[in-house]
Amino acid sequence: MEGMERRQYGRTEVDPIEMVIEEIEGFNGLYRDVAVFIEEVSLMGLRFHSAIEFDINEVITFKLPSLDIMSLITGRIAWRRLVKDSGFQYGLEIIRENSD
């Protein structure tokens, strides 16, 4: 869980919000209709839970469900923790947000 205590911005813990991300693209492939649970948000990052295993330092791009043609968030996996029987919890450092 390296990186968890080096936060630069305040964070807000939320009741887990389930979202289905249209696409997540990472170094190891493209995943469609991915269920994630958003657990914590800050100005430049978020904590989420997913069944997909991403690598630490992997750069991923979320295509969010939206009314816009394209809504993207690109971030770097800062840390990962195995959650017994349910997948992984991640810290995502947001690198870029785009809405076209």
C-alpha positions in Angstrom: 0.0 0.0 0.0 2.8 2.4 -0.7 1.8 5.9 -1.4 -1.3 5.8 0.8 0.1 8.2 3.4 1.7 10.7 1.0 -1.6 12.5 0.0 -1.3 16.1 -0.9 -5.1 16.9 -0.9 -7.9 16.3 1.6 -10.1 13.4 0.9 -13.8 12.6 1.4 -14.9 9.1 2.3 -18.3 8.3 0.8 -20.7 5.5 1.0 -19.5 3.2 -1.7 -21.0 4.3 -5.0 -21.3 1.5 -7.6 -20.7 2.6 -11.2 -20.3 0.7 -14.4 -17.4 2.2 -16.4 -18.0 1.8 -20.2 -14.3 1.1 -20.8 -11.1 0.9 -18.8 -7.9 0.8 -20.9 -4.6 -0.1 -19.3 -1.2 -1.5 -20.2 -2.7 -5.1 -20.2 -5.8 -4.6 -22.2 -9.2 -3.0 -22.7 -12.1 -3.9 -20.4 -15.7 -3.1 -21.1 -18.6 -2.5 -18.7 -16.5 -2.8 -15.6 -18.3 -2.5 -12.2 -16.4 -0.4 -9.7 -17.2 0.9 -6.3 -16.0 4.5 -5.6 -15.1 4.6 -1.9 -13.2 7.9 -1.4 -12.5 11.0 -3.6 -10.1 13.9 -3.5 -9.1 16.8 -5.8 -6.5 14.6 -7.5 -7.4 11.0 -6.9 -9.9 8.4 -5.8 -10.0 5.0 -4.0 -12.0 2.4 -5.8 -12.7 -1.4 -5.7 -12.8 -3.7 -8.8 -12.5 -7.3 -9.6 -9.9 -6.5 -12.3 -6.2 -6.7 -11.3 -4.2 -3.7 -12.4 -0.5 -3.3 -11.8 0.9 -0.7 -9.4 2.1 2.4 -11.5 -0.1 1.2 -14.4 -1.7 4.1 -16.2 -5.4 3.5 -16.9 -8.1 5.5 -18.7 -11.7 5.4 -17.7 -14.4 6.1 -20.2 -17.3 7.3 -18.0 -20.9 6.9 -18.8 -22.1 10.3 -19.9 -24.3 12.2 -22.2 -21.2 13.6 -23.9 -19.6 11.8 -26.8 -16.6 11.0 -24.7 -15.7 11.6 -21.0 -12.3 10.4 -20.0 -10.2 10.2 -16.8 -6.6 9.1 -17.0 -4.7 8.1 -13.8 -1.9 6.1 -12.3 -2.5 3.2 -9.9 -0.6 4.4 -6.9 -1.3 1.4 -4.7 -3.2 -1.9 -4.6 -4.6 -4.1 -1.9 -6.1 -7.6 -2.3 -9.6 -7.8 -0.8 -10.3 -11.4 0.2 -12.9 -13.0 -2.1 -13.9 -9.8 -3.8 -11.1 -8.3 -5.9 -8.8 -5.4 -5.3 -8.9 -1.9 -3.8 -6.9 0.8 -5.5 -5.6 4.3 -5.1 -5.8 6.2 -8.3 -3.8 9.4 -8.8 -5.6 11.4 -11.5 -3.3 12.6 -14.2 -5.8 14.1 -16.6 -9.5 14.7 -17.0 -11.0 15.3 -20.5 -14.5 15.9 -21.7 -15.0 16.2 -25.4 
